[in-house]
């Protein structure tokens, strides 16, 4: 006879260890019969009493997990915090590092901005693989060893109260990345630009004659800017001495750039061979004026913005 009790027992026993099935079946059937007898003793119908008892016992898979002392969760509280801490640590730098390496290799192969896509795809794939394999490892550990002798937490692990910083790490990283990209692009454009001769040879955007002094000098200023950004972050806030150094570095880069543009010594004269509109002196003069004006606007805006930040944080 296939009663509700028989079906309930079968559903429960299929998920418990085989060596304990007979013991659990005997114990569970006796408990169910006792609970049904208690209800029918009060005048309740047997079929209704059986249904209510089984409903009260709940999902047979959950009951089987209790008999087997098995957690119904992917990663339980024993290992959860360890898993989460390690996952955050690995995701914080490995995908970005892998994506950067792929992008750099693609740039070296001459893909230019097309290198960004493969770098992002690789970073995403690495992040997915780290998440999957690390989680699978902890799932196996959880099933093999539900309890662990992990170090007890103590108050010495409490982090210090974060100090208020006027300069964020995100802003610093963004500034350093922009500077490094600019430093890298100056020599890169000499060997790979978007303008080529009819024979396919590269035409640098900037006048190659500038490598005799001005481009190395500007690179030195940009390197000094990178050092400045790191020092500024270490200090944690703007001060008037920092503002003065920032202003000097900005002027040391912008003034030569404007002078070179206005004296028509910045752009490569050979560009006019492929870009016919640059062969016209008026067009070339207009472009140089726009470059100088843009540099001046950026300089003034940056100095005003930095001065306002310094005024707020230095008081």
N, C-alpha and C positions, 0 to 999 in steps of 0.2 A: 504494500500500500504506500502510495507516494503522497504523504501528508505534508502540510506546511512545515511541520517540525522536521521531517526527513529532508525536505528541500533546504531548510535553513542549516541543518547540520552539515549537509553535503557542501553547501556554499562556504561554510566556515572552515571545514576540515581540509579543503583543497589548498589552503594557504598557510597551513601550520606544518611544522616539521613532521615527517612521516613516522618517526619513532615515537611521537607523542599523540598520534591521532586516536588510537584506541582509548587512551587515558582521557583525552579531552572529550571525545565523543560520549563516553560513559558519564563523565562529570556534567557536561553541558545538557545532555538529555535528561538527567535526573533533576537538574535545576529547573529546566523548562517544565517538566511534569509537576514538580512541586509548586511552581508559580501558577500553573493552570489549575491545579487542585485547590489552591487557596482561593482563586477567583470563583470557581464553580461551587465551592462550599458556601459562598455567599449568595448563591442562586443565579449566577451568570451562566449563559449558554456556553457549552464547551467550545464550539467553533469560534465564537466571538472572543472567548477568553484566550484561546490559542493565538488568534491574530493579534490581540492587544499585547500579550506577553512578548511575542516575537518583535513587534513594533517597538516595545520598550527596550528590548535588548539592542536594537539598532542594526546598522549595516554589518553584515557578517564579515566583510573584509576588515572593518575596523576592529571587530571583536577578535578576529584571527590575529591581527597585528598585536593586540594586547596579550593574547596567549603566547605568541612567539617573541614577545618583548622586542618588537620591531617598530621603529619610528616610521610614520607615514609622512616623510618629508625628504627632500633631496639632500639637504645638508642640515643637520640638527644644530642645536645651540652649542654643543660641545666644540665643534670645529668652525662654526659660522664666522666668528670674528677673525679667526686666523685666515680663513679663506678670503674674506672681504679685504683684510689688510694687505694680503699678498697680491690679490687681484688689482687693487688700486696702485700698488707699487709697480707692478709689471706694466700695466697699461699707461702709466705716467710717462714712460720714456721709450720703451721698446718699439711700439708702432711708429712713433715719430722718428726714431733713429733709423728704422728700416726704410720708411718712406723717403727720408732725406737722402740716404745712400743711393736709392734707386733714382731719385730726381737728379742728384749730382752726376751719376753715371750717364743718365739720359742727356743732360746738358753737355757733358763732355763729348757725346756722340753728335752734338749739333742740333738737338731738337728744340732748343730755346724754351719758350713758354709751354711748348707741348710736353715738357718734362713734368709739369705739375700733375697732370692726370695720372700717369703711371705711379707716381709717388703716393698720391692719395689712395689709389686702389690697393697698392701693396700695404700701406698703413692700415687700411680697413680690414684687409684679409688677415694680417698679423694679429690685430685686435680680436677678431672673431676666433681665430685659432687659440690664442692665449686663454680667452674666456672659456671656450669649450673644453680644452684639454685640462686646464687647471680645475674646472668644476668636476669633470669626470674623475680626476685623481682623488679629489676630496670625497666624492660619492663612494668610491671604492673603499677609501679609508674608513668612512662612516659605517659602511656595511661590515667591514672586516673587524673593526675595533670600535664599537659604539661608545666606549668610555676611554678616556685618555688622562694620563697624569701630566696635564699641562701646568705651567707655573701659575700660582695664584696671583691675581691682580693686587697691587698695593698702591697706596697714595703717592709713592715716589714716582709713579708713572704719569701722574697728572702733568699736562703741558703747562708751560708758563702762560700767563695772560698775555695775549698778543698786544704789543705796543702799537699805538696809533702811528701809522706811517703816512706821510704826505706823498710818498712816491711808491707806487705799486710795482710789484714784480712783473705784472702783465705789461705795463707801459714800458718798463725797462727792457724786457725781452723784445717787444715790438720795435723799439728804437734801435737796439743792437742788431736785430735782424735786418732792418732797413739799411743801416750803415754797412753791414757786412755785404749785403747784396750790391750796394753801390760800389764798394771797394772792388768786389769781384767783377762787376760789369765793366769798369774802366779798362782793364786789360782784355776782358772777353770780347768787347766790341772791336778791338783791334784785329782779332782773328776771325770773328764771326758776327756779322751784322745782317740787317735785313736788306741791305743794298749791295748789289753785285755788278760786276762788269758784264759786258756781253759774252765774255768767255767764262763767266761763272766765278771769277775771282772776287774775294771779299773787298769791299770798300769801307774802311773804318768811318764811323760817324764823326769822330773828333780828329782834328789835324794831327797826323803822326809826328809832326815836328814838336808837339807839346811834350813828348816823352823825354825831350832833352832836359826839361826842368819842371814845367808847370804840372803835368799829371802826377809825377812822383811826389811833388810838394802837396798837391791836393789829397793824395792818398795818405800821406803822413798826417794831415789835418784830420782826415776821417778816422784814422786809427786812434788819434788822440781823443776824438769824440767817443769812440767805443770805450776807452779807458775811463773817460769822464762819466759816462752813463753808469758804469759799474761802481765807481767811487760815489757817485750821487746816490745810488741805491743803498750802498753800505751806510752812508750818513743818515738816510731815511727821510730827509726833508730839505726843502730849498732854503738856502741861506744867501745873503748878499755876496759873500765871496764866491759861492758857486755860480751865482748869476753873472758875476763879472767874468769868470772863466768861460761860461757858456757864451756870453756876448763876444768875447775875443775869438773863440773858436768859430762862431758863426760868421764873424767879419772876415776871419782868415780864409774861409772857404768862399763866401759870397762875393766879396770885393774883387778877388782875382777872376772869378767866373764872370762877373759883370764886365770887367775891363776887357777880358779876352773876347767876349761876345760883341761888345761895342766897337772893338778895334778889328773885327772880322778875323780874329785869329783862333776862334774856338772850333768852328766846323771845318771839316775836311774840304778843301777846294775841289777835290776830285768828285764830290757828290754832284756837282753841276753837270758832269758828263752823263749821268744817268737820270737825274731829276732835273729836267729842263727848266722848271720854274725857278730853281735855285741858281741857274746860270745867269739869270737877270739880276743885276746889281741891286735894284730897288727891292725886289723880293727877298734877296739875301739880307739886305739891311733891315727890312721889316722883321724877318725872323729873328735876327740877332737882337733887335730892340725888344721883341716880345720875350726872348729868353732872359735878357737883363731885367726887364720889368717884372717878370715872374719871380726871379731870384730876389729882387728887392722887396716885393710884396711878402714873400715867405719869410724873409729876414725880419721885417718889421712886425709881422703878425707873431712870429715865434718869440721875439724879444718882449713884445707887449704882454703876451700870454704868460711868459716866464716871470716877468716883473710882477704881474698880479698874483701869481702863485707864491712868489717869494714874499710879497707883502703880507699875504695871509698866514704863511707858515713861519715867518721869521719873527712875528710879534708874539 
